[in-house]
Amino acid sequence: MFIFYQNGVLSYAQVEAIKTFVLGFGIYAPLIFILLFTLAPLIFFPDGILALAGGLIFGFAWGSLYIVLGALCGGTLSFFLARLYGKAMREKLAHEKLMNFQKSVKKHGFMMILLLRLVPLVPFNIISYSAGFSTIRYVDFFFATLLGMLPGVLVYANIGAQSLAFGSHEFYISISLLVALVVVSMILKHRVKKRLEAYEK
């Protein structure tokens, strides 16, 4: 983390800074990118910025793969930090909008995480930490995260990959997909909120 800060990578949200830093490691660039994604939750760095950078650096296909791997590693780290340090960590994160779905995860853990992951408007890290504080099984958390984040990953990776072709037909298609994702996310977010409230009653 000290090295990342010294290079100004995670201290400010600039895709170009991430690209320059990661490519500086040559053949190890994919590993460094995945490591960035893994450690970013420790400082609540926006995962969307890293996802865009992944598409820009590695292209759509490889970028999507590395984003998924990095996000799974980061989500797993957050999950187990919350589970291992429990109460002490919850107090330190009290200022964050942590979610409480203790009751809902008993029977609907997989589905709740899946729905929340489908909503990019809900911070990725908040879901991971909140899941760690709950009683959900890790295997349910893992596969719900994997499936739920795919639409968002593909959209962000595509935008990053097309960013160099600004003004092209493909670029506008990628922007349209992002708008569609946001609209669908807003609808899903409202429904998930109502379902969570219903489960907690």
C-alpha positions in Angstrom: 0.0 0.0 0.0 2.9 2.3 0.8 4.4 1.8 -2.7 1.0 2.5 -4.3 0.6 5.7 -2.4 4.2 6.8 -3.2 3.4 6.4 -6.9 0.1 8.3 -6.5 -1.9 5.4 -7.8 -4.6 4.9 -5.1 -4.3 8.4 -3.7 -6.4 10.0 -6.4 -8.9 8.7 -9.0 -7.1 8.9 -12.3 -7.3 6.1 -14.7 -4.2 7.2 -16.6 -2.1 7.1 -13.4 -3.2 3.5 -12.8 -2.4 2.6 -16.4 1.1 4.1 -16.3 1.9 2.5 -13.0 0.6 -1.0 -13.9 2.3 -1.1 -17.3 5.6 -0.1 -15.7 5.8 -3.7 -14.4 5.9 -5.3 -17.9 4.9 -8.9 -17.9 3.9 -8.7 -14.3 1.3 -6.0 -15.0 -1.7 -8.4 -14.7 -0.5 -9.5 -11.2 0.0 -5.9 -10.1 -3.4 -4.9 -11.3 -5.1 -7.8 -9.5 -3.1 -6.9 -6.4 -4.4 -3.3 -6.7 -7.9 -4.5 -6.9 -7.3 -6.8 -3.9 -6.0 -4.1 -1.6 -8.3 -1.2 -2.8 -11.1 -2.2 -0.4 -8.8 -1.4 2.6 -9.2 2.3 1.8 -12.5 2.1 0.1 -11.0 3.1 -3.3 -13.7 3.3 -6.0 -13.8 -0.1 -7.8 -15.3 1.5 -10.9 -12.1 3.5 -11.5 -10.1 0.3 -11.4 -12.5 -1.5 -13.6 -12.3 1.3 -16.3 -8.5 1.1 -16.0 -8.6 -2.6 -16.5 -10.4 -2.3 -19.8 -8.1 0.5 -20.9 -4.9 -1.4 -20.1 -5.7 -5.0 -21.1 -8.6 -4.6 -23.5 -12.1 -6.0 -23.1 -11.5 -9.8 -22.8 -8.4 -9.9 -20.7 -9.4 -6.8 -18.8 -12.7 -8.4 -17.8 -10.9 -11.5 -16.6 -8.4 -9.6 -14.5 -11.2 -7.3 -13.1 -13.2 -10.4 -12.0 -10.2 -12.0 -10.4 -9.2 -8.8 -8.6 -12.7 -8.1 -7.4 -13.1 -11.7 -6.1 -9.8 -11.4 -4.2 -10.8 -7.9 -2.8 -14.2 -9.1 -1.9 -12.8 -12.2 -0.2 -10.3 -10.1 1.8 -13.0 -7.7 3.0 -15.3 -10.6 3.9 -12.8 -12.4 6.1 -11.5 -9.2 7.7 -15.0 -8.4 8.8 -15.6 -12.0 9.9 -12.3 -12.3 11.8 -12.2 -8.9 13.5 -16.0 -8.6 13.9 -17.0 -6.1 16.5 -13.7 -4.1 16.5 -13.9 -3.6 12.7 -17.6 -2.7 12.7 -16.8 0.1 15.2 -14.1 1.5 12.9 -16.4 1.3 9.9 -19.3 2.9 11.8 -19.2 5.9 9.6 -19.8 3.8 6.5 -23.3 2.7 5.3 -23.0 -0.9 6.3 -25.9 -3.1 5.7 -27.7 -5.3 8.2 -29.3 -8.3 6.7 -28.8 -10.9 9.5 -32.2 -12.3 9.2 -32.5 -12.3 5.4 -29.2 -14.3 4.9 -30.4 -17.3 6.9 -32.6 -18.5 4.0 -31.9 -16.1 1.2 -28.2 -15.3 1.6 -27.1 -16.2 -1.9 -30.1 -14.3 -3.5 -29.6 -11.2 -1.4 -25.9 -10.9 -2.3 -26.6 -11.7 -5.9 -29.2 -8.9 -6.2 -27.0 -6.4 -4.4 -24.1 -7.2 -6.7 -26.3 -6.6 -9.7 -26.7 -3.0 -8.5 -23.4 -1.1 -9.2 -24.9 1.9 -7.4 -24.3 0.0 -4.1 -20.6 0.2 -3.2 -18.9 -3.1 -3.8 -16.8 -2.9 -0.6 -19.8 -2.1 1.6 -21.5 -5.3 0.5 -18.4 -7.4 1.1 -17.8 -6.1 4.6 -21.5 -6.3 5.5 -21.6 -9.9 4.3 -18.6 -10.7 6.5 -20.4 -9.3 9.5 -23.4 -11.6 8.8 -23.8 -15.3 9.0 -23.8 -16.0 5.3 -21.6 -18.9 4.1 -18.5 -17.9 2.2 -19.3 -20.2 -0.7 -22.7 -18.5 -1.2 -21.0 -15.1 -0.9 -18.4 -16.1 -3.5 -20.6 -17.4 -6.2 -23.3 -14.7 -5.7 -20.5 -12.1 -6.1 -19.1 -13.8 -9.2 -22.5 -14.0 -11.0 -23.8 -10.7 -9.7 -20.9 -8.5 -10.7 -20.4 -9.8 -14.3 -22.8 -7.4 -16.0 -21.1 -4.4 -14.4 -17.6 -5.7 -15.0 -18.4 -6.3 -18.7 -19.9 -2.8 -19.1 -17.0 -1.0 -17.3 -14.3 -3.0 -19.1 -15.9 -2.3 -22.4 -16.0 1.4 -21.7 -12.3 1.3 -20.7 -11.4 -0.6 -23.8 -13.3 1.8 -26.1 -12.1 5.0 -24.4 -9.2 5.3 -26.9 -11.8 5.2 -29.7 -13.7 8.3 -28.4 -16.4 9.3 -30.8 -16.6 6.0 -32.6 -19.7 3.9 -33.0 -18.4 1.4 -30.5 -17.7 4.1 -28.0 -21.3 5.4 -28.0 -22.6 1.8 -27.7 -20.5 1.3 -24.6 -21.8 4.6 -23.1 -25.4 3.5 -23.9 -24.8 0.2 -22.1 -23.6 2.1 -19.1 -26.7 4.3 -19.1 -28.9 1.2 -19.4 -27.0 -0.4 -16.5 -27.5 2.6 -14.3 -31.2 2.7 -15.0 -31.7 -1.0 -14.4 -29.6 -0.6 -11.2 -31.8 2.2 -9.9 -34.9 0.0 -10.4 -33.2 -3.0 -8.8 -31.9 -0.9 -5.9 -35.4 0.1 -5.0 -36.7 -3.5 -5.1 -33.8 -4.8 -3.1 -34.3 -2.2 -0.5 -38.0 -3.2 -0.1 -37.1 -6.9 0.0 -34.5 -6.3 2.7 -37.0 -4.3 4.8 -39.5 -7.1 4.4 -37.0 -9.8 5.5 -35.9 -7.8 8.5 -39.5 -7.4 9.8 
